[in-house]
Amino acid sequence: MRSSKRRSQPATLLRQRLLALFAAGWLALNFPLLAVWDHPVRIGGLPLLPLAVFGGWALLIALAAWIAESGADD
């Protein structure tokens, strides 16, 4: 029984980290914070808002992969 608790603890921690990442991503890609990037500025000919959305999305995917892979070793 004690060994099953030890095995489930990393899985619980992994779930908590992924849930926290989901919440952070949901807040970051929601209206109030996206309005910060809504300016008529272009970087490399591309508008700032889509760059921020896709950059943030790519960052969330990379963080989720990193969290999932680091949790697999525990």
Summary of the structure (lengths in Angstrom):
residues: 74
radius of gyration: 17.3
end to end distance: 18.2
largest distance: 60.0
contacts: 165
relative contact order: 0.15
helix: 80%
strand: 5%
